[in-house]
Amino acid sequence: MELVRRAHQILQEQHAMLDCPWLESYDWANFSHSIRHVLEGGSVLLCVDTERLWFKHYVFAHLNAQKLRPLVPIVDGLSGFASLLQDTQEFSLIRHLLDLTYQNYIFWYVGKEGVLSELISSKDHFLWLLDGPGALLSSLDPMCDLKLLQFYKVFENILFESLLGKLALK
């Protein structure tokens, strides 16, 4: 598949020395769907578990920081909802508010299964789950954070190559 081949090329260009068998087992159809969603004018709400707050800060500090690239509608869609997220009965209220705010959105969740992944699983989603069945990575892996950053770089490169017409997604 073209997407997997390009992901490996990106990692090689970055001189990534990590073993990447986890990359082979990833759901590339979901990955491709998420990028097509942005290409078609949709927005992405990035959500992370508590342990991955650093990842969210990294994405927001780097994604739209380069002036020569198009801006990408990836936002922190759940900021300000911390008190509502404690009660699963409030999920319908949160979903309703998000539907009013963002007309065409999907979630991008990075982290372990929990309250946020419950909310997100009810809608089209882009999941980078840790430690569960079908998980992308294990949070116990000492290289987990580095692998998340590498995978983000793959996502970022493929997203911008697609936006600029350099890579066609099938």
Number of C-alpha atoms within 10 A of each C-alpha: 7 10 18 14 10 15 20 16 14 19 17 12 9 12 9 15 8 12 8 12 8 12 16 12 11 16 14 14 10 14 19 17 16 24 21 18 16 20 16 11 11 18 21 24 21 20 24 21 18 10 11 16 13 11 19 17 11 13 18 14 10 10 18 15 12 9 7 7 12 13 12 17 15 20 17 17 19 17 10 9 11 9 8 14 16 12 10 14 10 14 19 11 12 17 15 10 11 16 12 10 11 14 10 15 22 22 26 22 23 25 26 23 18 9 14 20 21 12 17 20 13 11 12 14 20 23 23 21 21 18 15 13 8 12 18 23 22 16 17 9 11 9 12 15 15 13 20 17 14 18 18 16 18 20 18 16 16 23 23 19 13 17 19 13 10 11 16 13 14 10
